[in-house]
Amino acid sequence: MKVRTRIAPSPTGDPHVGTAYVALFNMLFAKANEGTFTLRIEDTDRVRSTIESENEILSSLNWLGIDWEEGPDKSGPYGPYRQSERSSIYQEKVQELLDQGKAFKCFCTPERLAELRKSQVLQKKTPGYDGKCLSLSADEIARLEENNTPFVVRMKKPDKGTCEFEDMLRGTISIDWDQIDMQVLLKADGMPTYHLANVVDDHLMGITHIIRGEEWINSAPKHILLYQYFEWDVPKFCHLPLLRNPDKSKLSKRKNPTSILYYKDKGFLPEALLNYLGRMGWSMPDEREKFNLKDMLDVFDINRISLGGPIFDVDKLEWLNGSWIRDELSVDDLARRLRKIISNEKDLEKLIPLAKPRMRLLTDYEKVTNFLFVEKLDINRDSFNSLGLDEISIMKILQFTIWSLDEIDEWNRDSIFKGLKNIADGLQLKLKKFLAPIFVSIAGTTSSISVMDSISILGQSKSIDRINYALTVMGALSKVQYTQFFKEYSELKS
């Protein structure tokens, strides 16, 4: 039996990281077993489904490196791969169930169903359909249909007993039939529900393994019953643990960004996001944290998935992304990616080695380097408050630096460093302490690329202009102060 897996996302919004997570493990399992991975679009929601959302799902999964052999964008023997284009198939299968007495038409209004549910909740009963339309006679059904009364089609199900099935990760699962609702199979608009369409499509498309999130465990009995009603073989089930927020709640956009587009626009690498999704409940045999898709494929075993709820922590994802940027991308590769998103490519190859150590996201590049390209920094006296130096000391450091930089004939990093190190030693200040106000003057912050490199790249004139502006911000030197500073500076140089 050739392994066939699938993912069936709904094009009703932004592509979800949970979709990518499930798609990744479906693809890995299929490829590891020399099988086929299929993508099918579940667009039976006529109101919310859009072609724009479908395109974003396809492009986002491709961006991550997730690929499929069959789908709406590819040819295949089991098409069409959009459920909206398969409605005649579902209509035919529903009619089979009606003819065999395994399904029935339900004419209950939404208002009645809402009242029923409210009553059941108040009585602390399991909410579900009460079977009212099961007892309708053929004459009553004919009369309702003549009056064009809207109806849905529901499946019949056992009143007693237990449904038992095997899960590849969880072993035997048992669910009592009294916990299962008489599921709607066909909606009033003639479109199938998820439950009918996916069972029909999974069978007709030859899907052998259904790998999906654990939120579908309680729906498995409905699906198994449909397979049995149609006398079809039941695929193997594998229910993956749900992605969770750091507080252990189900991953949701209320507490965490869930759109793949968010992570792409924010500056995450597709390799890093795919790596992180691969770590959600699964691990490499050697326990390494960083790995690529090929690494996973080489050793993939679905039984290494842990059932503990994997925590999707954006901070940890950022750390991993930064590690990928620093350790895995060459200057040329990083430059190629940055050119797609940055507005200023000046000195890009020169700046990348300086920016990389401070980057966790691709978008950090401009945050780290933008100060080099602005005409005037937005600084004031308060910008120097946290340096642990009094105002006179700051002004002295800035003025001494201006004189030192002005004396340099051969402008390079080594000459700049030598001159500033000599002043710091003469003032009996640790170099880090001495450089802090220069950092603020040159970059607007002490958290930036090396100040020596920054001064070197800015050039002599622009560097001196920036430090002069910072000195003005701190307050103009009096003639007495200027004379005293110059005397001290001359003594340091002698």
C-alpha positions in Angstrom: 0.0 0.0 0.0 1.5 3.3 -1.1 1.3 6.0 1.7 -0.8 9.0 0.8 -1.3 11.9 3.2 -3.1 15.3 2.8 -3.6 18.7 4.3 -7.0 20.4 3.7 -6.9 24.1 4.8 -9.9 26.4 4.6 -9.2 29.7 2.6 -11.1 31.9 5.1 -8.3 34.1 6.4 -4.6 34.4 6.8 -2.6 31.2 6.5 -2.1 29.8 10.1 1.1 28.5 11.6 -1.0 25.5 12.8 -1.7 24.6 9.2 2.0 24.7 8.4 2.7 22.6 11.5 0.2 19.8 10.4 1.3 20.1 6.7 5.0 19.7 7.7 4.3 16.4 9.5 2.1 15.1 6.7 4.7 15.9 4.1 7.5 14.3 6.2 5.6 11.1 6.8 4.7 10.8 3.1 8.2 11.5 1.9 9.8 9.3 4.6 7.6 6.4 3.3 8.1 7.2 -0.4 4.5 8.2 -0.6 2.5 11.2 -1.9 1.5 14.4 -0.1 -1.7 16.1 -1.3 -3.0 19.6 -0.7 -6.8 20.0 -0.9 -8.7 23.2 -0.5 -11.7 23.1 1.8 -13.7 26.0 0.4 -17.2 24.9 1.1 -17.9 28.0 3.2 -19.3 30.2 0.4 -19.4 33.4 2.6 -15.9 33.4 4.0 -13.8 31.5 1.4 -11.8 33.7 -1.0 -9.3 33.0 -3.8 -7.0 35.6 -2.2 -6.8 33.5 1.0 -6.2 30.3 -1.0 -3.3 32.0 -2.9 -1.8 33.2 0.4 -2.0 29.6 1.8 -0.2 28.2 -1.2 2.5 30.8 -1.4 3.1 30.8 2.4 3.5 27.0 2.5 5.8 27.2 -0.5 7.8 30.0 1.2 8.4 27.7 4.1 9.6 24.9 1.9 6.5 22.7 2.2 5.7 21.1 -1.1 3.0 18.8 -2.4 2.7 16.4 -5.3 -1.0 17.0 -6.0 -3.2 20.1 -5.4 -5.3 22.8 -7.0 -2.1 24.3 -8.5 -0.9 21.0 -9.9 -2.2 18.2 -12.0 -3.1 14.9 -10.4 -5.3 11.8 -10.9 -7.8 12.7 -8.2 -8.8 16.2 -9.0 -10.4 18.6 -8.7 -8.7 19.5 -5.5 -11.1 22.3 -4.4 -14.1 21.0 -2.6 -16.3 23.7 -4.1 -15.7 22.0 -7.5 -16.8 18.6 -6.2 -20.3 19.4 -5.0 -22.0 16.9 -7.3 -20.0 14.1 -5.7 -21.2 15.0 -2.3 -24.8 15.3 -3.4 -24.6 11.8 -4.8 -23.1 10.3 -1.6 -25.6 12.0 0.6 -28.4 10.7 -1.5 -27.0 7.2 -1.1 -27.1 7.6 2.7 -30.7 8.9 2.5 -31.8 6.0 0.3 -30.2 3.5 2.7 -31.8 5.1 5.8 -28.4 6.1 7.2 -29.2 9.8 7.1 -32.3 11.9 7.4 -33.6 15.4 6.5 -33.8 17.8 9.4 -36.2 20.8 9.0 -35.5 22.3 12.5 -35.1 26.1 12.5 -31.9 27.7 13.8 -34.1 29.3 16.5 -35.3 25.9 17.7 -31.8 24.5 17.8 -30.5 27.5 19.7 -33.3 27.0 22.3 -32.5 23.3 22.5 -28.9 23.9 23.1 -29.6 26.5 25.8 -31.9 24.1 27.6 -29.3 21.3 27.5 -26.6 23.5 28.8 -28.9 24.7 31.7 -29.6 21.0 32.5 -25.9 20.2 32.3 -26.4 17.8 29.4 -24.1 17.2 26.5 -25.4 19.6 23.8 -26.6 17.8 20.7 -29.5 17.2 18.3 -32.5 15.5 20.0 -33.7 13.5 16.9 -36.9 15.4 16.5 -37.0 15.0 12.7 -36.1 11.3 12.8 -39.8 10.6 13.5 -41.2 12.6 10.6 -43.4 10.6 8.3 -42.9 10.5 4.5 -46.1 12.6 4.1 -44.8 15.2 6.5 -41.4 15.4 4.7 -43.2 15.7 1.4 -45.4 18.6 2.7 -42.4 20.4 4.1 -40.5 20.0 0.9 -43.5 21.3 -1.2 -43.5 24.4 1.0 -39.7 24.9 0.3 -38.9 24.6 4.0 -35.1 24.7 4.4 -33.5 21.6 5.6 -30.1 20.0 6.3 -29.1 16.4 6.1 -28.0 14.7 9.3 -26.3 11.3 9.8 -27.9 8.7 12.0 -25.7 7.2 14.7 -25.9 4.5 17.4 -27.7 5.4 20.6 -25.6 3.1 22.8 -22.2 1.5 22.9 -18.7 2.7 22.3 -16.6 3.6 19.2 -13.1 2.3 19.5 -10.2 3.1 17.1 -6.5 3.0 17.0 -4.3 6.2 17.0 -0.7 5.9 15.8 0.5 8.0 18.7 -2.1 7.4 21.4 -3.0 3.7 21.0 -6.7 2.7 21.5 -9.2 5.5 22.0 -12.7 4.8 23.2 -15.6 7.4 22.9 -19.2 6.6 23.9 -21.8 7.1 21.2 -24.0 9.1 23.5 -21.2 11.8 23.4 -21.5 12.0 19.6 -24.0 14.3 17.8 -26.2 13.5 14.8 -23.8 15.4 12.6 -25.0 17.7 9.8 -23.6 16.3 6.5 -25.2 18.7 4.0 -26.0 22.3 4.8 -29.1 24.1 3.8 -27.3 25.8 0.9 -26.5 22.4 -0.5 -22.8 22.5 0.4 -21.3 19.6 2.5 -19.9 20.0 6.0 -16.2 19.3 6.7 -17.2 15.9 8.1 -18.8 14.6 4.9 -16.5 16.2 2.4 -13.3 15.1 4.0 -14.4 11.5 4.4 -15.6 11.3 0.8 -12.5 13.0 -0.5 -10.1 11.1 1.6 -11.5 7.9 0.3 -11.7 8.9 -3.3 -8.2 10.4 -3.2 -6.8 7.2 -1.7 -5.6 8.8 1.6 -4.1 6.1 3.7 -3.1 8.1 6.8 -5.0 11.1 8.3 -2.5 13.1 10.3 -4.3 16.1 11.9 -4.6 18.0 15.2 -5.9 16.4 18.3 -9.0 18.7 18.3 -10.4 16.3 15.8 -10.3 13.2 18.1 -13.9 13.6 19.2 -15.0 13.8 15.5 -13.3 10.5 14.6 -16.3 8.3 15.5 -18.5 10.3 13.1 -15.9 9.8 10.3 -15.4 6.1 11.1 -19.2 5.6 11.0 -19.3 7.3 7.6 -16.6 5.0 6.3 -18.6 2.0 7.6 -21.9 3.3 6.1 -20.2 3.5 2.7 -18.4 0.2 3.3 -15.0 1.8 2.7 -11.7 0.9 4.4 -10.9 3.3 7.3 -7.5 5.1 7.0 -5.1 5.1 9.9 -5.4 8.1 12.3 -2.7 10.1 13.9 -3.7 13.1 16.0 -0.9 15.6 16.6 -0.7 17.6 19.9 -2.0 21.1 19.7 0.3 24.1 19.5 -0.1 26.1 22.7 0.6 29.6 24.0 3.2 29.9 26.8 0.3 29.8 29.3 -0.6 26.4 28.0 -3.8 27.6 26.3 -4.5 26.7 22.7 -2.5 28.8 20.3 -4.7 31.7 19.2 -4.2 35.1 17.7 -5.6 36.7 20.8 -2.3 35.8 22.6 0.2 35.1 19.9 0.6 36.1 16.2 -0.6 33.0 14.3 -0.4 34.2 10.7 2.5 32.9 8.6 2.4 36.3 6.8 3.2 38.0 10.1 6.3 36.0 10.5 7.4 36.5 6.9 6.8 40.3 7.1 8.5 40.6 10.5 11.7 39.2 9.1 11.8 35.6 10.1 13.7 33.2 7.9 11.5 30.3 6.4 14.2 27.9 7.4 14.1 29.0 11.0 10.3 29.0 11.2 10.2 25.5 9.7 12.9 24.4 12.1 10.8 25.7 15.0 7.7 24.0 13.8 9.6 20.8 13.5 10.6 21.1 17.1 7.0 21.3 18.2 6.5 17.9 19.8 9.3 16.2 17.8 13.0 16.0 18.2 16.1 14.9 16.3 17.7 11.6 17.6 20.8 13.6 18.6 18.6 16.3 20.3 20.1 19.2 18.4 18.0 22.3 18.3 18.9 23.6 14.8 18.2 21.5 11.7 16.8 21.9 8.2 14.2 20.0 6.2 16.7 17.5 4.8 18.0 16.7 8.3 14.4 15.9 9.4 13.7 13.8 6.3 16.9 11.8 6.8 15.9 10.5 10.3 12.1 11.1 10.4 10.1 8.8 12.6 6.6 9.9 13.5 6.8 7.9 16.8 9.3 10.5 18.1 6.4 12.9 18.4 5.7 13.7 22.1 2.1 14.1 23.2 2.9 16.9 25.6 1.4 20.2 24.3 4.2 21.9 22.4 4.7 25.6 23.4 4.9 28.1 20.6 7.1 30.8 22.2 7.8 33.8 19.9 10.8 34.8 22.0 12.4 31.4 21.5 11.6 31.5 17.8 13.3 34.9 17.6 16.4 33.4 19.3 16.4 30.5 16.9 16.0 32.9 13.9 18.9 35.0 15.2 21.0 31.9 15.4 20.2 31.0 11.8 21.1 34.5 10.6 24.4 34.6 12.5 25.6 31.0 11.9 24.0 29.7 8.7 23.8 32.7 6.3 26.8 33.9 4.4 27.2 37.6 3.7 26.1 37.1 0.1 23.0 35.0 1.1 22.0 37.5 3.8 22.6 40.4 1.4 20.3 38.7 -1.2 17.5 38.4 1.3 17.9 41.9 2.7 17.7 43.5 -0.7 14.1 42.3 -0.9 13.1 44.2 2.1 15.4 47.2 2.8 15.2 50.7 1.4 18.9 51.5 1.5 21.5 49.1 0.1 24.5 51.5 0.6 27.6 49.7 2.0 25.4 46.5 2.5 28.2 43.9 2.2 30.4 46.1 4.4 27.8 46.5 7.1 26.4 43.0 7.2 29.3 41.5 9.3 28.9 44.3 11.8 25.1 44.0 11.9 24.7 40.2 12.0 25.7 39.8 15.7 22.8 42.1 16.7 20.2 40.7 14.4 17.4 38.3 15.4 15.2 39.2 12.5 15.9 40.4 9.0 14.1 43.6 9.8 16.6 44.3 12.5 19.2 45.2 9.9 17.7 48.7 9.3 17.1 49.2 13.0 20.8 48.6 13.6 22.2 50.5 10.7 19.8 53.3 9.9 21.7 55.8 12.1 24.5 55.8 9.6 22.2 57.3 6.9 20.3 60.0 8.7 21.3 63.6 8.5 20.7 64.4 12.2 20.2 62.2 15.2 17.2 62.7 17.5 19.1 63.1 20.8 18.9 65.4 23.8 20.5 65.8 27.2 18.4 63.0 28.6 20.0 60.6 26.0 23.1 60.7 28.2 21.5 60.3 31.6 22.0 56.5 32.0 25.8 56.5 31.3 26.9 57.0 34.9 29.0 60.1 34.0 28.5 63.7 35.2 27.9 66.4 32.5 31.4 67.9 32.7 33.0 64.5 32.2 30.7 63.8 29.2 31.5 67.2 27.7 35.2 66.6 28.2 35.1 63.2 26.5 33.2 64.6 23.5 35.6 67.5 23.1 38.7 65.4 23.5 37.3 63.0 20.9 36.7 65.8 18.4 40.3 66.9 18.7 41.6 63.3 18.4 39.6 62.5 15.3 40.6 65.8 13.7 44.3 64.9 14.0 44.0 61.6 12.2 45.7 61.7 8.8 45.1 58.0 7.7 41.4 57.4 8.4 40.9 53.8 9.4 39.6 51.8 12.3 43.0 51.1 13.8 44.0 54.8 13.9 40.6 55.7 15.4 40.9 53.1 18.1 44.5 54.0 18.9 43.7 57.7 19.4 40.6 57.1 21.5 42.3 54.4 23.6 45.1 56.8 24.5 42.6 59.4 25.7 40.7 56.9 27.8 43.9 55.7 29.4 45.0 59.3 30.0 41.6 60.1 31.7 41.9 56.9 33.7 38.6 55.6 32.4 37.8 52.1 31.2 37.4 52.1 27.5 33.7 51.0 27.7 32.9 53.9 30.0 34.8 56.3 27.9 33.1 55.2 24.7 29.5 55.4 26.0 28.8 59.1 25.3 30.6 58.8 21.9 28.2 55.9 21.1 25.2 58.1 21.9 26.6 60.9 19.8 27.4 58.7 16.8 24.4 56.2 16.9 21.9 57.7 19.2 22.2 54.7 21.5 24.8 52.5 23.2 23.2 49.5 21.7 24.6 49.5 18.2 27.3 48.2 16.0 30.9 48.9 17.1 31.4 52.6 17.6 34.9 52.3 16.1 33.4 50.8 12.9 30.6 53.3 12.9 33.1 56.3 13.0 35.2 54.7 10.3 32.2 54.2 8.0 30.7 57.6 8.7 33.9 59.3 7.8 36.0 62.0 9.5 33.8 65.0 8.7 30.4 63.5 9.5 31.7 61.9 12.7 33.1 65.1 14.0 29.9 66.9 13.1 27.8 64.4 15.1 29.9 64.7 18.2 29.9 68.5 17.9 26.1 68.4 17.7 26.0 66.2 20.8 28.3 68.6 22.6 25.9 71.5 21.7 23.0 69.4 23.0 24.8 69.0 26.3 25.4 72.8 26.5 28.0 75.1 24.9 31.5 75.2 26.5 32.5 78.5 28.1 35.8 80.0 27.1 37.2 79.0 30.5 36.1 75.4 30.1 37.4 75.2 26.5 40.8 76.6 27.6 41.0 74.2 30.5 40.0 71.2 28.4 42.5 72.1 25.7 45.3 72.4 28.4 44.4 68.9 29.8 44.2 67.4 26.3 47.6 68.9 25.4 49.1 67.4 28.5 47.7 64.0 27.7 49.2 64.1 24.2 52.7 65.2 25.4 
